[in-house]
Amino acid sequence: MSTLISHLQSIVGTPHVLTEGDLSAYEQDWRRRIHGKALAVVRPGSTEEVAQVVKACAAAGVSIVPQGGNTGMVEGSVPDESGQQVVLSLTRMNAVRKIDAANLTVTVEAGVVLQSLQQIAAEAGFLYPLSLAAEGSCTIGGNLGTNAGGTAVLRYGNTRELCLGLEVVTAQGEIWNGLSGLRKDNTGYDLRDLYIGSEGTLGVITAATLKLFPQPAAKLTAFAAVPSMEAAVELLGLAQRELSAGLTGFEVMNQFSLQLTDQHFPNLRIPFTADHPWCVLLENSDNESEAHARERFDHVMELALEQGLVLDAVIAESVAQSKNLWHIRESIPLAQAQEGLNIKHDISIPVSNIPRFVAETDALIAAATPGVRMVDFGHLGDGNLHYNVQAPLGDDGEAFLKREEKRINTIVYEQLMKHGGSISAEHGVGSLKVHSLPKYKSPVALQLMRQIKQALDPQGIMNPGRVLEA
Amino acid sequence: MSTLISHLQSIVGTPHVLTEGDLSAYEQDWRRRIHGKALAVVRPGSTEEVAQVVKACAAAGVSIVPQGGNTGMVEGSVPDESGQQVVLSLTRMNAVRKIDAANLTVTVEAGVVLQSLQQIAAEAGFLYPLSLAAEGSCTIGGNLGTNAGGTAVLRYGNTRELCLGLEVVTAQGEIWNGLSGLRKDNTGYDLRDLYIGSEGTLGVITAATLKLFPQPAAKLTAFAAVPSMEAAVELLGLAQRELSAGLTGFEVMNQFSLQLTDQHFPNLRIPFTADHPWCVLLENSDNESEAHARERFDHVMELALEQGLVLDAVIAESVAQSKNLWHIRESIPLAQAQEGLNIKHDISIPVSNIPRFVAETDALIAAATPGVRMVDFGHLGDGNLHYNVQAPLGDDGEAFLKREEKRINTIVYEQLMKHGGSISAEHGVGSLKVHSLPKYKSPVALQLMRQIKQALDPQGIMNPGRVLEA
């Protein structure tokens, strides 16, 4: 092993091979559920260095855990406890290689932080639409590795749909330069989409060419109370018809999630929390003007009120007010954390099945564990719910998790199978869900995945035990 | 072989195994460049039958050529001349399994004709946006197998981006049911996008769940003469800024392509052909009204005239007039065919590089083969040109092709490499470009493709010799 360490030092330089001191930023996952031990944390500065690091590890038979901002939710980017895995941190590779305005593309390295890219795009007059809670520290490489979703998928798609080309170091340490800025390229299998979302198990994404969009003239939000989840789904359809691609966000929040938020963040001034079972937040990105955006929202809300889909509504009077409304939605996970540990689910269901799914599953969970409090919120526009279960009032969170997590997961996962859903919508599999996947994924699909893993990483050194059981 | 034939007859029924009579509809490619000979044409009526057919062929070691409407441009869906390949025609599998209005999805079988799906969607109040010249006979299975592009990619993406889930029969005859209607599902490798665009070389796509969109309130076109390709690219950027997702089409046509069209179809009444080097066609899909669509177009054209990007422009006064303008653009390939054989290229280039690419390549070709006439047209909005070379006036088309095709292909392909382009934008590889690919594609990418092919079709029975050399 010491030979490997010296070899790695010779490739990336001694200061960039970390073996001592507090490495918990690299070894512990974001949710602080596991703390591994790395053989070394290696921080290459170029694609060529990444390739050499992979070759060195492959020759030594040492496995590699690629890591970006280490903000993942599924324990996929930290080493195991063996002390035998190399963490390959991409954060030093953070160059913006090229902005091509006429082609509406930007080429960046894997270590660029999402928020930096949003800002760089904005300064050049464009929008990079990916937006998610960890944007201040997650990296583009991590976004690609996990096919990150977020709040704008309804309009712009997941990270996969935002990417036109990749640069990848294969499991053999070869460099594939597929940094195409092409919107049409039918010259063979879609390697790009195969690496995207493979969570570092097939190779290392080192750079990408991503889509940019014109900045909308105005982004406004509306906040509305709806009488039921059925009404929320109908309102979504109405807003899609009337606003078309202007509808760039459609979030849903149940009463309890807003109550919690109000309780822990009383300064947020939530428009209405009282007696409404659900609220929704709509975002309209208008290519004309703020006035036009508001006029279109007025029109949608008028129709919705007439049809009984909305009980009460607030349309933001300004961009600042829009941000405040978003802030309410974004504060739910924080309020929830303040309230104590809870059982989290990142799930998706065909939008048409969501009302039935939620009604049935709420009832099943309430019957199984009386007194639990459901924190239901998420991206209704793309069918993704964060369907979380908070311990009964006064119950100890940790004990609750220990006692109930498996049982409640099983209820939720079985319900997902019944309603055509997925046990991981936007967070991925990692090691957290790797043992659940065989129960809930088609055996044929799993077999195909194993064949691909075997074909592209026959040595099994790329992030082993993640996505697929080792 | 006769044992296999009887086996196939027992699976799909004797009338659906064709071995005699004129099978040229299945054996000859759309462009009539090659005419193969099938062992049999098998027409299964269900996914289960497809699976059994694949198993039977695999057991007999007989290779399979999946086929939809057989309208492909790259000789990918007809058998070779050996008489030893089974054509698997999916056209009998043409059921619409489900429309899910609230989820904005439709699930259809592979044999549904594109135009039928467009109509079915429209009758349900939705838009299925894929649109291309062969839409009256091409099938959804073929669209998926080749990742078809067309005229609306600028806004809606290629077929890959329109698909949420697949049902596939693997090369081993297993059925993978991945017919998800989910917009977020991060539970493993992207098998869907791997099969899409694999041209039947990894398995058989039998059904798909596809995205639907709300019907726009109005679709209008504008037709404009521009002073240069540079101006066309600038106008594209302007239109994207002003119309955002409303801009659903942006086509370009050079002077000669319009002259040819005018000559062979004088009734089309082309707005201006005379002295303008390039014309463009813009489509605006408006979610408010026809009046609003026109108002937005007026605004764009006013800005463009002010900035000197446009010399003259016509904005359609009605939907009928919009269709007429589209008809001009769509008649170019027909006019070209009337004029005689020509050397076709379906290429893509980053939009920013198109002006230089065209100027340089036009000059190189003119120098190499004096008198040739360039028919340049295509989907400028997504960087895809149909960059075709017509024989000099009076020259015999067939002799010209024989003499010049290879040499001109080489000029074009080398130029594409220089400018970051692709030798196949939307048509695929098939057998037409399979021997060119190794010269113009990254060897690392090709090696990865071979490893995937070997992993998923180790027997090599799925459409051998297409995409990858056999």
Interface residues (C-beta under 8 A of the other chain):
Chain A: D100 A101 A102 N103 L104 T105 T146 N147 G149 V153 L154 R155 G157 N158 R160 E161 T170 E174 I175 W176 N177 G178 S180 G181 L182 R183 K184 D185 N186 T187 G188 Y189 D190 L191 D193 L194 I196 G197 S198 L202 F213 P214 P216 V233 E234 L236 G237 Q240 R241 E242 L243 S244 A245 G246 S285 N287 S348 I349 P350 V351 S352 N353 H379 D382 G383 N384 G420 G421 S422 I423 S424 A425 E426 H427 G428 V429 K433 L437 Y440 K441 S442 V444 A445 L446 Q447 L448 M449 Q451 I452 K453 Q454 A455 L456 V467 L468
Chain B: D100 A101 A102 N103 L104 T105 T146 N147 G149 V153 L154 R155 G157 N158 R160 E161 T170 E174 I175 W176 N177 G178 S180 G181 L182 R183 K184 D185 N186 T187 G188 Y189 D190 L191 D193 L194 I196 G197 S198 L202 F213 P214 P216 V233 E234 L236 G237 Q240 R241 E242 L243 S244 A245 G246 S285 N287 S348 I349 P350 V351 S352 N353 H379 D382 G383 N384 G420 G421 S422 I423 S424 A425 E426 H427 G428 V429 K433 L437 Y440 K441 S442 V444 A445 L446 Q447 L448 M449 Q451 I452 K453 Q454 A455 L456 V467 L468
